[in-house]
Amino acid sequence: MSKAPAPNAQQQARRQQRVEELCAATLRALTGRPALHYRGRRLYAGERSVPVHAPHLRIDAGTDAFADCRAAADGIALRLLHSDAALHARLAPADPVERLVFELLEQLRVETLAPAAMPGMAHNLQERFVSWSRAFYRSGLTEGSVGILLYTVAQMCWSRLTTRPVLEDTEDYIESTRMGLVSAMGMSLAGIRRQRHDQAAFAPHALEIARIVGERVRAEQAAAEDGEKADQDEPATRDFALLLDFDDAGDGDNGIAAATTGTSKVLADAALAYRVYTTRFDTEVAAGTLVRRALLREYRERLDRCVAEQGLNLPRLARQLAAVLTRPARDGWRFGEEEGHIDGRRLAQVISSPAERRVFRQERHLPQSDCIVGLLLDCSGSMKAHIEPVAVMIDTLLRALDMIGVATELLGFTTGAWNGGRAYRDWMSRGRPSHPGRLNEVCHMVFKDAERNWRRARTDIAALFKGDLFREGIDGEAVDWACNRLLARPEARRILIVISDGCPSDSATGLANDPFYLDNHLKDVVARRSREGAVEILGLGVGLDLSPFYRRSLAADLTRGLDNTLFPEIVQLIGGHAHR
């Protein structure tokens, strides 16, 4: 029997997004906190990340079994419900090894508080800890003295808290280490079981266990004169301690990279927040005017050939979009019906022909759209490598939306020059004042405005193939600009889809401020617009997971071209299925 083909990066990303949707829904249901969601493979409560430090709850939604992902969601829910985060942070020890033990014990404590009415939750958590234990043991990380110590402590504490035996597979292996710990930890082990319902009373016992482990690890490290022995123990400590990084959890690799972002100290410290050095050189231009008409027609012919080669089912896409973007609206009456409201104009017919039944009328409802969809394209230099499938995708979407009567706009954003251009030279001539903010000339382009339908704008859309329009990208200001354009429209529902293959990037701004200045501004803009609620902002990543910036996002792998499976996912994204 032949094996099923391994999932590609696109399929792994889709699975990860779907699993995270389900886990987030579980968390919201169990905790009653509607702001919980996954973004950038991390859990957030609104705009604040929720740390997950317990090693057995670290999962990869793209590859791990769904049962493990569900168990992790159950464990996180119990932590949010039964652990006071402020008290825990105040009591947590500074030593990284002691901290990791303290984190693990607090997580195991709350897992013992699973409601009796939910036996499935307790079963999920038990199976997840057992699965993690086997994986940790089989990885070989228990071969060093530090690894076996940490593993044995985890088994002993879990067994005492849950009143279940330690993992049978490794019971003999840890026996000697366990016997050496019992005399030192006996009282504290009894205490964590007795005080598991009271976090404050539980903490002293957990801290004592953490202290004992920390002292033994430090003694092992001090006694390790042989470098090979130290190297043997280091992987165990690193894996068990989540890289000893309690502020930022690492992400697994699901085949499609996630956008890399961080914290901008300059933006956080700025009194006026995001700054623009000068707007004197900024432009807003119709993209079609930047290309010679003869060349534009050649581009359109090229785009038409690309669309024809893809063989996309346009009518089906239009029907799918209509299902999520249109609503039945009253559109007059249908007459001559056999049931419904009596038609007063046919009362004489009722008398003259009593057998005639077609004397009724019914309200007629037709699907109508009160919606506008804006597509905002990142015209940075790296996008040139993907522009052919992206242009086909955009043109197909615009045409299908036009078929169902949805107004659309196609916008793009880039910079007027590389490396800052005139704005940067002006800054240099003025003595390079510190923290100048955005230091380039933005160029916002309109490929298609909402007043023109697809047929009238189809030639200008082909300006997407003009390679020298693609330079650098300042996303935050572009999103603000696109939102303002949509807000000027009368439609009730406004949707903005940002299509990008990378993080905000402008070399001059990054060098004069810090690398994450533009990233953080984009996050601020998206968060503010989302709170206002007037525009729905979605992210469509081209070979990149944009969920660190957009709560509702979709990662698309276009390296193999377009097919009829990508568009239904875009329809789901538009229809309101948040992938993060």
Backbone hydrogen bonds, N-H to C=O, Kabsch-Sander energy under -0.5 kcal/mol:
donor,donor_aa,acceptor,acceptor_aa,energy
12,Q,8,N,-2.4
13,A,9,A,-2.3
14,R,10,Q,-2.3
15,R,11,Q,-2.4
16,Q,12,Q,-2.7
17,Q,13,A,-2.4
18,R,14,R,-2.3
19,V,15,R,-2.9
20,E,16,Q,-2.5
21,E,17,Q,-2.0
22,L,18,R,-2.1
23,C,19,V,-2.7
24,A,20,E,-2.5
25,A,21,E,-2.3
26,T,22,L,-2.2
27,L,23,C,-2.5
28,R,24,A,-2.6
29,A,25,A,-2.2
30,L,26,T,-2.6
31,T,27,L,-2.4
32,G,28,R,-1.9
36,L,33,R,-1.4
37,H,44,Y,-2.4
39,R,42,R,-3.0
42,R,39,R,-1.2
44,Y,37,H,-3.4
45,A,48,R,-3.4
46,G,35,A,-2.3
46,G,44,Y,-0.6
47,E,45,A,-0.6
48,R,45,A,-1.7
49,S,47,E,-0.5
50,V,43,L,-3.1
57,L,54,A,-1.5
58,R,55,P,-1.3
59,I,57,L,-0.9
61,A,59,I,-0.6
63,T,60,D,-1.3
64,D,60,D,-2.9
68,D,65,A,-0.6
69,C,65,A,-1.8
70,R,66,F,-2.8
71,A,67,A,-2.2
72,A,68,D,-2.3
73,A,69,C,-2.0
74,D,70,R,-2.3
75,G,71,A,-2.6
76,I,72,A,-2.5
77,A,73,A,-2.3
78,L,74,D,-2.2
79,R,75,G,-1.9
80,L,76,I,-2.4
81,L,77,A,-1.9
82,H,78,L,-2.6
83,S,79,R,-1.4
85,A,83,S,-0.9
88,H,84,D,-2.6
89,A,85,A,-2.5
90,R,86,A,-2.0
91,L,87,L,-1.8
92,A,88,H,-1.7
99,R,95,D,-2.7
100,L,96,P,-2.2
101,V,97,V,-1.8
102,F,98,E,-2.4
103,E,99,R,-2.7
104,L,100,L,-2.2
105,L,101,V,-2.5
106,E,102,F,-2.1
107,Q,103,E,-2.0
108,L,104,L,-2.6
109,R,105,L,-2.3
110,V,106,E,-2.0
111,E,107,Q,-1.6
112,T,108,L,-0.9
112,T,109,R,-1.0
113,L,110,V,-1.3
114,A,111,E,-1.0
118,M,115,P,-1.9
121,M,118,M,-0.9
122,A,118,M,-1.2
123,H,119,P,-2.2
124,N,120,G,-2.5
125,L,121,M,-2.3
126,Q,122,A,-2.2
127,E,123,H,-2.6
128,R,124,N,-2.1
129,F,125,L,-2.2
130,V,126,Q,-2.3
131,S,127,E,-2.5
132,W,128,R,-2.6
133,S,129,F,-2.5
134,R,130,V,-2.4
135,A,131,S,-2.2
136,F,132,W,-2.6
137,Y,133,S,-2.4
138,R,134,R,-2.8
139,S,135,A,-1.2
140,G,137,Y,-1.5
141,L,136,F,-0.9
143,E,140,G,-1.3
148,I,144,G,-2.4
149,L,145,S,-1.6
150,L,146,V,-2.6
151,Y,147,G,-2.4
152,T,148,I,-2.3
153,V,149,L,-2.3
154,A,150,L,-2.1
155,Q,151,Y,-2.2
156,M,152,T,-2.7
157,C,153,V,-2.6
158,W,154,A,-2.2
159,S,155,Q,-2.5
160,R,156,M,-2.4
161,L,157,C,-2.5
162,T,158,W,-2.4
163,T,159,S,-1.4
164,R,159,S,-0.8
170,T,167,L,-1.1
171,E,167,L,-0.6
171,E,168,E,-0.8
174,I,170,T,-2.0
175,E,171,E,-0.5
175,E,172,D,-0.7
178,R,174,I,-2.8
179,M,175,E,-2.4
180,G,176,S,-1.5
181,L,177,T,-0.8
181,L,178,R,-0.9
182,V,178,R,-1.8
183,S,179,M,-0.7
185,M,181,L,-2.5
186,G,182,V,-2.0
189,L,185,M,-2.9
190,A,186,G,-2.0
191,G,187,M,-1.9
192,I,188,S,-2.3
193,R,189,L,-1.4
194,R,190,A,-2.2
195,Q,191,G,-2.5
196,R,193,R,-0.8
198,D,195,Q,-1.8
199,Q,197,H,-0.5
202,F,198,D,-2.4
203,A,199,Q,-1.9
205,H,201,A,-0.5
205,H,202,F,-0.5
206,A,202,F,-2.0
207,L,203,A,-3.0
208,E,204,P,-1.8
209,I,205,H,-2.1
210,A,206,A,-2.5
211,R,207,L,-2.4
212,I,208,E,-2.3
213,V,209,I,-2.3
214,G,210,A,-2.7
215,E,211,R,-2.5
216,R,212,I,-2.0
217,V,213,V,-2.6
218,R,214,G,-2.5
219,A,215,E,-2.2
220,E,216,R,-2.4
221,Q,217,V,-2.6
222,A,218,R,-2.3
223,A,219,A,-2.1
224,A,220,E,-1.0
225,E,223,A,-1.8
227,G,225,E,-0.5
230,A,226,D,-1.6
231,D,227,G,-2.3
232,Q,228,E,-1.6
233,D,229,K,-1.7
234,E,230,A,-1.7
237,T,233,D,-1.9
238,R,234,E,-2.6
239,D,235,P,-2.8
240,F,236,A,-2.6
241,A,237,T,-2.0
242,L,239,D,-1.2
243,L,238,R,-3.2
244,L,241,A,-0.9
245,D,241,A,-0.6
245,D,242,L,-1.5
246,F,244,L,-0.6
254,N,252,G,-0.6
257,A,255,G,-0.6
259,A,545,D,-2.7
265,K,263,T,-0.8
268,A,264,S,-2.1
269,D,265,K,-2.3
270,A,266,V,-1.2
273,A,270,A,-1.1
277,Y,438,R,-2.2
282,D,279,T,-1.2
283,T,442,V,-2.1
285,V,444,H,-2.5
287,A,285,V,-0.5
287,A,446,V,-1.7
288,G,446,V,-0.5
289,T,286,A,-1.5
290,L,287,A,-1.7
291,V,288,G,-1.1
296,L,292,R,-2.7
297,R,293,R,-2.2
298,E,294,A,-1.6
299,Y,295,L,-2.4
300,R,296,L,-2.1
301,E,297,R,-2.2
302,R,298,E,-2.2
303,L,299,Y,-2.5
304,D,300,R,-2.5
305,R,301,E,-2.0
306,C,302,R,-2.1
307,V,303,L,-2.4
308,A,304,D,-2.3
309,E,305,R,-2.2
310,Q,306,C,-1.2
311,G,307,V,-0.9
311,G,308,A,-0.5
312,L,307,V,-0.6
314,L,312,L,-1.3
317,L,313,N,-1.9
318,A,314,L,-2.5
319,R,315,P,-2.2
320,Q,316,R,-2.3
321,L,317,L,-2.5
322,A,318,A,-2.4
323,A,319,R,-1.7
324,V,320,Q,-0.8
324,V,321,L,-0.7
325,L,321,L,-1.9
326,T,322,A,-1.9
327,R,368,Q,-2.5
329,A,366,L,-2.2
331,D,364,R,-4.1
334,R,362,Q,-3.3
336,G,360,F,-0.6
337,E,360,F,-2.6
341,H,361,R,-2.8
343,D,359,V,-2.6
344,G,342,I,-0.8
346,R,343,D,-2.3
347,L,344,G,-1.1
350,V,346,R,-1.5
351,I,347,L,-1.4
352,S,348,A,-2.5
353,S,349,Q,-2.7
356,E,353,S,-2.0
359,V,357,R,-2.2
360,F,337,E,-2.1
361,R,341,H,-3.1
362,Q,334,R,-2.5
364,R,332,G,-2.7
365,H,363,E,-0.5
366,L,329,A,-2.4
368,Q,327,R,-2.5
370,D,368,Q,-0.5
372,I,493,R,-2.1
373,V,407,A,-2.5
374,G,372,I,-0.5
374,G,495,I,-3.5
375,L,409,E,-3.1
376,L,374,G,-0.5
376,L,497,I,-2.9
377,L,375,L,-0.6
377,L,411,L,-2.9
378,D,499,I,-2.8
379,C,377,L,-0.9
379,C,413,F,-2.2
380,S,378,D,-0.7
381,G,471,R,-3.2
383,M,380,S,-1.4
384,K,381,G,-1.2
385,A,382,S,-1.0
386,H,383,M,-1.5
387,I,383,M,-0.6
387,I,384,K,-0.7
390,V,386,H,-2.0
391,A,387,I,-3.0
392,V,388,E,-2.1
393,M,389,P,-2.4
394,I,390,V,-2.8
395,D,391,A,-2.8
396,T,392,V,-2.4
397,L,393,M,-2.4
398,L,394,I,-2.7
399,R,395,D,-2.2
400,A,396,T,-2.5
401,L,397,L,-2.6
402,D,398,L,-2.1
403,M,399,R,-1.7
404,I,400,A,-0.9
404,I,401,L,-0.5
405,G,402,D,-1.2
406,V,401,L,-2.5
407,A,371,C,-1.3
409,E,373,V,-1.8
410,L,448,K,-2.6
411,L,375,L,-3.3
411,L,409,E,-0.5
412,G,445,M,-2.7
413,F,377,L,-1.9
414,T,443,C,-2.3
416,G,441,E,-3.9
420,G,417,A,-0.5
421,G,418,W,-1.1
423,A,420,G,-0.9
424,Y,420,G,-0.9
425,R,421,G,-2.0
426,D,422,R,-2.4
427,W,423,A,-2.0
428,M,424,Y,-2.3
429,S,425,R,-2.3
430,R,426,D,-1.0
431,G,428,M,-1.5
432,R,427,W,-2.2
435,H,512,A,-0.6
438,R,275,R,-3.0
442,V,440,N,-0.7
443,C,414,T,-2.5
444,H,283,T,-2.6
445,M,412,G,-3.0
445,M,443,C,-0.5
446,V,285,V,-2.3
447,F,410,L,-2.2
447,F,445,M,-0.6
448,K,410,L,-1.9
452,R,449,D,-1.2
457,A,453,N,-1.6
458,R,454,W,-1.2
461,I,457,A,-2.0
462,A,458,R,-0.8
462,A,459,T,-0.8
463,A,460,D,-1.8
464,L,461,I,-1.7
465,F,462,A,-2.0
466,K,463,A,-1.9
467,G,465,F,-1.1
469,L,466,K,-1.5
470,F,467,G,-1.6
471,R,379,C,-1.6
471,R,469,L,-0.7
473,G,505,S,-1.9
475,D,473,G,-0.6
478,A,474,I,-1.2
479,V,475,D,-2.7
480,D,476,G,-2.0
481,W,477,E,-2.5
482,A,478,A,-2.8
483,C,479,V,-2.4
484,N,480,D,-2.3
485,R,481,W,-1.8
486,L,482,A,-2.0
487,L,483,C,-2.5
488,A,484,N,-1.0
489,R,486,L,-1.6
493,R,370,D,-1.9
495,I,372,I,-2.5
496,L,536,E,-3.5
497,I,374,G,-3.2
498,V,496,L,-0.6
498,V,538,L,-3.1
499,I,376,L,-2.9
499,I,497,I,-0.6
500,S,498,V,-0.6
500,S,540,L,-1.7
505,S,473,G,-2.2
510,G,506,D,-2.6
511,L,507,S,-2.2
512,A,508,A,-1.9
513,N,509,T,-1.4
517,Y,514,D,-1.8
520,N,516,F,-2.4
521,H,517,Y,-1.6
522,L,518,L,-2.2
523,K,519,D,-2.1
524,D,520,N,-2.3
525,V,521,H,-2.5
526,V,522,L,-2.6
527,A,523,K,-2.6
528,R,524,D,-2.5
529,R,525,V,-2.8
530,S,526,V,-2.3
531,R,527,A,-2.1
532,E,528,R,-2.1
533,G,529,R,-1.8
535,V,529,R,-0.5
536,E,494,R,-2.7
537,I,535,V,-0.6
538,L,496,L,-3.1
538,L,536,E,-0.6
539,G,552,R,-2.3
540,L,498,V,-3.1
541,G,539,G,-0.6
541,G,554,L,-2.7
542,V,500,S,-2.7
543,G,541,G,-1.0
543,G,556,A,-3.2
545,D,257,A,-3.1
546,L,544,L,-0.8
549,F,546,L,-2.3
550,Y,546,L,-2.1
552,R,537,I,-0.5
553,S,551,R,-0.7
554,L,539,G,-2.0
556,A,541,G,-3.2
556,A,554,L,-0.5
558,L,556,A,-0.8
561,G,558,L,-1.7
566,L,563,D,-0.8
567,F,563,D,-0.7
569,E,565,T,-0.8
570,I,566,L,-1.8
571,V,567,F,-2.5
572,Q,568,P,-2.3
573,L,569,E,-2.2
574,I,570,I,-2.6
575,G,571,V,-2.6
576,G,572,Q,-0.7
576,G,573,L,-0.9
577,H,572,Q,-2.5
578,A,576,G,-1.1
580,R,551,R,-1.0
